[in-house]
Every structure is written in structure tokens, then in C-alpha cells.
Amino acid sequence: MMQCWTRLEQLKHMDFDKMQESRAQLQDLFRTFMLKSKESFNDEGEKTQI
């Protein structure tokens, strides 16, 4: 019985770690996306100024 419980705990923690990883990856993607959109926005602004 104890073995099953520890296994369950391991699975829980594993899923949690995976969630944290994917969340970090999503945040990185979002950051790069925001930076890219800012850059393109700045480019558009420069084009209109010329």
C-alpha cells in the first residue's frame, strides 16, 4: 500500500514539474512574441515617419 502511495506522489510531482516547464516555455514564447510585435510596431512607426 505504501508503495502505491509513493508512486502516486511521484506521478503528481512529475506532472507538476511538466506543467511548470511548459508554463515557462509558454512565457518565453509570449515574451519573444511581444518583443517581435514591438519591433515590427517600431518599424511601422519609422516607416510612417519617413
Sequence and secondary structure as in RCSB ss.txt:
>XXXX:A:sequence
MMQCWTRLEQLKHMDFDKMQESRAQLQDLFRTFMLKSKESFNDEGEKTQI
>XXXX:A:secstr
 HHHHHHHHHHHHHHHHHHHHHHHHHHHHHHHHHHHHHHHHHHHHHHHH 
